[in-house]
Every structure is written in structure tokens, then in C-alpha cells.
């Protein structure tokens, strides 16, 4: 690959878009493979590096996703 750093930067940007849509890692891997032909292993690797560099953000992100899923389940059982 001619410029792997720009490719990784593009994957990083696309992962950020997935985060805006509140996607899980698995959902993001599937979406990027389907829509941008990015291999899931690459998405997974970049996601994992982002988690290491931004522990506080991802902790809050996962808590927010969990809370939203819990709320959705509670709402649908009424």
C-alpha cells in the first residue's frame, strides 16, 4: 500500500462516524466491510488502538450504550 498512514487515518475517521451512530465494534466492522470494503481485522485493530488511547471516552461510550439498551428493553416490556 502506497500510504498506509492515510488509509489508517481514513479507517479511524470512519470508526468515528460509526461512534456517532452509536454502533458497537461488531456493527462497525460489518458496516465498514459492507460499505467501504475494509476488512474486519483492520477495523478491529484500529478500534482497539483507539480504545487504548482513549480509555475514558470508551468507558463512557460503553456505559451509555449499555444504559440505552437497558432502557430500550424496559420500554418494550411495558
C-alpha positions as CSV (number, residue, x, y, z in Angstrom):
1,X,0.0,0.0,0.0
2,X,1.4,3.3,-1.0
3,X,0.3,5.4,2.0
4,X,-0.8,3.1,4.9
5,X,-0.9,6.0,7.3
6,X,-3.6,7.8,5.3
7,X,-5.5,4.5,5.0
8,X,-5.4,4.1,8.8
9,X,-6.5,7.7,9.2
10,X,-9.4,7.0,6.9
11,X,-10.4,3.9,8.9
12,X,-10.1,6.0,12.1
13,X,-12.4,8.6,10.6
14,X,-15.0,6.0,9.5
15,X,-14.9,4.5,13.0
16,X,-15.7,7.9,14.4
17,X,-18.7,8.0,12.1
18,X,-19.8,4.7,13.5
19,X,-19.5,6.0,17.0
20,X,-21.7,8.9,16.1
21,X,-24.3,6.4,15.1
22,X,-23.8,4.5,18.5
23,X,-22.6,1.3,16.8
24,X,-20.9,-1.5,18.6
25,X,-17.4,-2.6,17.4
26,X,-19.0,-5.6,15.6
27,X,-21.6,-3.4,13.9
28,X,-18.9,-1.0,12.8
29,X,-16.7,-3.8,11.5
30,X,-19.7,-5.2,9.5
31,X,-20.7,-1.7,8.1
32,X,-17.2,-0.8,7.1
33,X,-16.7,-4.1,5.3
34,X,-20.1,-3.8,3.6
35,X,-19.9,-0.1,2.6
36,X,-16.2,0.6,2.3
37,X,-14.7,-2.9,1.7
38,X,-12.5,-2.5,4.7
39,X,-11.5,-5.9,6.2
40,X,-12.9,-6.5,9.7
41,X,-9.5,-7.3,11.1
42,X,-8.3,-3.8,10.1
43,X,-11.3,-2.1,11.6
44,X,-10.9,-4.2,14.8
45,X,-7.2,-3.3,15.1
46,X,-7.8,0.4,14.6
47,X,-10.7,0.3,17.1
48,X,-8.6,-1.5,19.7
49,X,-5.9,1.1,19.3
50,X,-8.4,3.9,19.7
51,X,-9.7,2.2,22.9
52,X,-6.2,2.1,24.3
53,X,-5.6,5.8,23.5
54,X,-9.0,6.9,24.7
55,X,-9.9,4.7,27.7
56,X,-12.1,7.3,29.4
57,X,-14.1,8.0,26.3
58,X,-14.8,4.4,25.5
59,X,-15.7,3.6,29.1
60,X,-18.3,6.3,28.9
61,X,-19.4,5.2,25.4
62,X,-19.9,1.6,26.5
63,X,-21.8,2.7,29.6
64,X,-24.1,4.9,27.5
65,X,-24.7,2.1,25.0
66,X,-25.5,-0.3,27.9
67,X,-27.9,2.2,29.5
68,X,-29.6,2.9,26.2
69,X,-30.1,-0.8,25.6
70,X,-31.4,-1.4,29.1
71,X,-33.8,1.5,28.7
72,X,-35.0,0.1,25.4
73,X,-35.6,-3.3,26.8
74,X,-37.5,-1.8,29.8
75,X,-39.6,0.3,27.4
76,X,-40.5,-2.6,25.2
77,X,-41.6,-4.8,28.1
78,X,-44.3,-2.3,29.2
